[in-house]
């Protein structure tokens, strides 16, 4: 691959962080529109890792890290889930010495290395005029860094948790909510057959949108979210009451993976070491909640314990094809990005605001956290959403941070 560009220039796309349904439709939308407008389009493989690992003088490295995109390539994958460009959680500004690429090891021997100069050099070697990262706040925060370094960056938000600041909607959220509702309803048959509590652990590290919204839609009786440490005995009391009022004698709670019981020092993580960038995999709060519910249920159920069905949805809501909204929004986001390219605008995050497509300065990504407004959308004593004051709310109700 050479670094020559078309008459209008070269656009590069990358996807970082966890995969979600809707990434491939976004890549397709950008590519098709860009090619028809006269641009050359490159796909950077493995997220920011592709720009870190690329040894431009090595043909094998170039083939592994960069691919030229055509309509034929993107049309084949544009209806599928995941990301055909692959992804990683690489942060070029914080690369541990142990995983610095061999061809850079002599120049970067600190315990933690900022490889941004290497990224900038590779962007120049590839002749990239505009870079479009698609990711969550971790991926896009490095996009902010490159914008500050003078690179033309246009960011597209994606995350199951819907917690990127500056937008009401992130790619992947609708499919996550849709699958959570479907799978929760499917599990009801077993919960009802055995007259048990049904505890379902869902995504949501810092923000509880993926538990709150399905509960609001009727998938569960209660939900616990990261923004509000909860009393497990109060949860049990409520679930016993819900179970007693249900003719099928069961009740359901959705538990955000980042939720914390009162008295816990922090979140619950799976066994195993953190990755090279310090990321630890959340998971297990549902197990703890289930054990405690079974333990204390007799207190609220006339001395008789209630058994628990405990299920972690995990990758089941992340994998597979996008739903309708996660096919439409990525198409719109991709074309919004190209509108900005054609207008000569960069340093923006494309977004949805109050039901309309728009864009905001990219540095909003690092300006604040986007979480559930507990006072406005959550009844803390009842551990459930607030079902009132819907007028003029966004379609997804509690997801705006404006």
N, C-alpha and C positions, 0 to 999 in steps of 0.2 A: 504493500500500500504506500503510495506517495502522498505528499502533503499538498498537492495541487488542489485548488478550489475551483468551483464553478464561477460564473460571472458574478453571481450575487453573494457568494461566500459559503461557509461551512457551518452547519448547526450540529452539535453533538448532544446526545441524550444519554442519561444514565439513570438507573434505579437503585436505591439504597435502602438498607434496613430490611424489615420483614416483608415477605411477598404478600400481596393481596390481589383478589380478583379486580380487574380493571386496569392493571398496569399495561398489558399488551394492547388493549384498545387505545390507551393514551399514546403509546409509542407509535401505533399505526396512524392515528390522527395527525400527529406532528409530522411524521415522515411523508405521508401522502400529500398533505398541504404544502410542505416545504419543497418537495420535489417539483410539484406543479408550479410553484412560484419561482423556480430556477435555482434552488439551493442544493448543495450536496449535503447528505445527512450521514453522520457516523453514529454508531451505537458503541458506547463504552461498556465493556463487560465488567461484571463484579463490582458495580457501584464505584465509589471513590477508589477502590482497590485497583481498578483498571488503570487509573492515571498514576497510581503509586508504583505498580509493578511493571509498567511498560518500559522496556528497554528498546528505545527507538531504533538502535543499530542492530537489533536481533530480529530477523523476520519471523521466527517462531513466537517471540514475545508479542510482536505486533498483531499476529494472527490470533493469539490467545486473549488479547486485551481490547482489541478494536475490530469492529466489523462495519463495512459499508452497507447502508440500508437501502433497499429498493422496495418498490411497491409489491413486487412478487414475494419478497421475504416477509414483509409485515402483514400482507393480506392473509397469509397462511396461518398466522398466529393471532391475528387481531380479535378473534372471537373467543380465545381461550383464557384460562386463568394463569396465575403466576406471572413470571417475567422471563421471556426468552433471552434477555440480555444477562440474566442471572444477577445476583445481588450479594452484598456483604455489609458488614457493620464497620468497615474500615473508617478510621478517622485520620486523615493524613497529617493533622496537626499534633497527633499524639501516638506515634508508632513506636512500640517497644522494640528494643534493640534485637530481640530474638526473631522478629519477623520482618526486619528491614530486608528488602530484596538484595540478593547477593551482589548485584552490580552497583549497589549504593552503599554497601556496608563500610567501605573504607572512608566514606565521607560523613557517615552518620553512625557514630559509635556510642552515643549517650544512652542512658537507660531508657529514656523516652525522647523521641526525635520528632521535630517538626519538618515534615517533608514537603511542605508547601512550595519551596523553591523548585523542587523536582516536578511537582504537579504543574506549576506555571510554565516550566520549560517544555513539558510534554504537550501542554495546550498550544504553545507556540509552534512546536515541531509539527503538530497535526494540522495546523492552520485553522484552528477552531475560532470562529468569530462570535458565536453565541453558544452558551452552554445551558442546557435545560435539565436540571436534576429533578427527579420525581421521588419524593420520600417524606418521612416524618420530620419532627423538629430536630432530631439528631443529624440526619442527613442534610437537611436544609440549612442548619446552622453553619455547616462548613461552606455551603453556597453563599451565605452572608460573608464569610471570611474572604472568599474569592472575589465577591463583588467589591469588597473594601480594597482588594489588591488591584482592582481595575479591570477585572474580567467581566464581560457582559453576561449576566446570569438572569434567567427567568425561571422561577421555581413553581413546581406543581405539587400541591399537598396530597399526601396519601397516608393513611394509617387506619387500622381497624378501630382504634380507640377514639378517633375523631378529635384529637386533642392538639392539633397544630393551631397556634394562635393566628388570628387574622382572617379566618374563614369559618363559615357556618358548616361547611361540608368538606370532608376529605375522601378521596377515592378509597373504596373498600368498606366504608362504614355501613352502607345500606345492605350489602351482601352479608356482612357480619350480623346485623340485626335480624335480617330475614332468616338466616340459618339458625340463629339462636332461638327465635320464635318457633320455627318448624321443629327443631330437635327437642325443645322443651315440651312441646305438645306431644311429640312422639313418645317421650319418656313417661308421660302421664299415665299411659296404659298400665305400665308395670307398677308405678307408684300407687295407682288406684287398686290394682289387683291385690297388693299386699298391705294396703292401708298404711303407707309409710310417709315420712318426710322425704321430699325430693330436693337435694342440694346440688345445684349446678354451678360450677366455677366457670366464669367467662372472662374474656379479655378486659383489660382496664388497669394499667399500672398506676397511674396517678389520677385518672379521670374516670368517673363511673357511668359515662353515657351508654356503654354497651350493656350495662345491667339495668339502668334506669329506664331506658326507652322500651326494651322488650317487656319489662314489667308494666309500664304504662299501657302497652298494647294488649295486656291481658295474659301474658305468658307465665306470670308468676304472681304469688300473693304478696311477697316481700322481696326486697333487695337490699344488699349492704354494699357500700361504695367506699372508695379510698378517702373521700373527703370528710367522712364522719366515722370515727371509731365507735363501734357498737357494743352494746351489752348483750352477750350471748344468751343470758337468761331472759332478757326482754324479748329477744328474737324467738326463743323457744315458746314463751308465753303466747306470743302472737300467732305462731305457727300451729300451736295446739288449738287455739280458738278457730283459726281458719280450717283446720282439719275437722273439727267437731261440727262446723257449719256446712261442710261439704258432704253431700249424700254418698260420695265414693270414699270418704274418710281418708283423704290425703291432702297435703299442702306443699307448696313449692316456694323455694327461695333461690334467687340468683345472687351469686357471690362474686364480686369483682376480684381479680387475681391480686390486686393491690390493697384489698380491704384489710382492716386491722381490728381485732377485738380489743376492747378496753383492757389496758394493762400490758399489751404487747409492745415491745420496744421498736419493732420495725416490721417490714413485710416478710412474707414467707417465701423462701427460695427452694428450688429443687436441689437435690444432692448434686455434687460435682463442683468443679472449680469454675471461676469466672473465665470468660474468654480473654484473649490477649489485650483487649481494650477495656477490661474491667466490667463488662456486661455479665450479670448473673441472671439466670433464667428463673423467672417467677413461677410459682406453682406450689400448691399444697395447702393453701388457706382453706379450700373446700374440705380437705381431709380433716383439718383441725375443727372446723365448724361442725362437721358431721359427727365427729367423736363427742364433742361437747353437747350437742343437741341430744344425742342418745343418752348421754350420762345424766343430764338434768331434766329430761322430759317427764320422768315420773313425778317430779315436784308439781307439775301443772296438769297431770293426767291421772289423778286419783291413784297415785302410787305405781302405775304401770308404765314401763318404758315403751318408747315408740322407736321402732327400727328406722334406719335411714338408707335411702338409695343415694349414692354419691357419684357424680359424673363430672369429669372435666372435659369441656368441649374442645379446647385447644385448637389444633390445626384443622379440625373438621370444618370450622367456620372460615378458615383462611384459604383452604384449597378449593380446587374446582373452578367452574366458570362463573363470571360475574352475573348478577341479576340485572334487571332492566336499567335501574338507576346507575349502576356501576358500569354499564355500557354507554349510557348517554352522557353522563358527566365527564368521563375521561375524553370523549370526543370533543365536548365543548371546551374543556380545559386546554386540550392540545391546540385547537383552533384559536382560542384566546391568546395563547403564547405566540402563535404565528402572527396574529394581528399586531401584537406589540413589536415583534421583530420587524415587520414591514413598516411600522411607524417609527422605527429607530429608537425604541424605548427598551431599557433594561433595568435591572435592579428591582424587579417587581415579583410579587407572589400573586398568581391568578387565584381567584376565590369565588365563593358564593356568599353574598351578603343580603340578608332579608329576602331571600328567594330570587335574587338577580345575580347574574355573573358580573364580575368586576375584577379589579386588581388593586393591590396595596403595596407600599414599600416592603421590600424583602426583609428588612431588619425587624419587622414586627415579629418574625419567628423567634428572635432572641430577646424580645422586649418583655415578655411576661409568660406565665403559664395559663393554659386554658383548662379550666376544671368546672365541675358542676357548681352552680350557685345554690348552696344548700338551703339558704333562707328562702329562696325564690321557688325552687323546684323540688325540694325533698322535705317530707314530713318526718323529722328525725325521730320523734317518739314513736311513730307508727312504722318506721322503716319501709317507706314506700313513696312513690312519686306524689306530687301535689296535683290534684285533678281540678284545677280552676284557673281562671284568668288566662284563657287561651287567645283572646283577641289580640291581633297584631303580632303574635308569636311566629317565629320561623316554622317551616314545615316540620322540622325535627325538634321543635319546641324549645328545648333547653340548651341547644348547641351553639347559640350565638354568644360571642364574648364582647359585643359592642355595647 
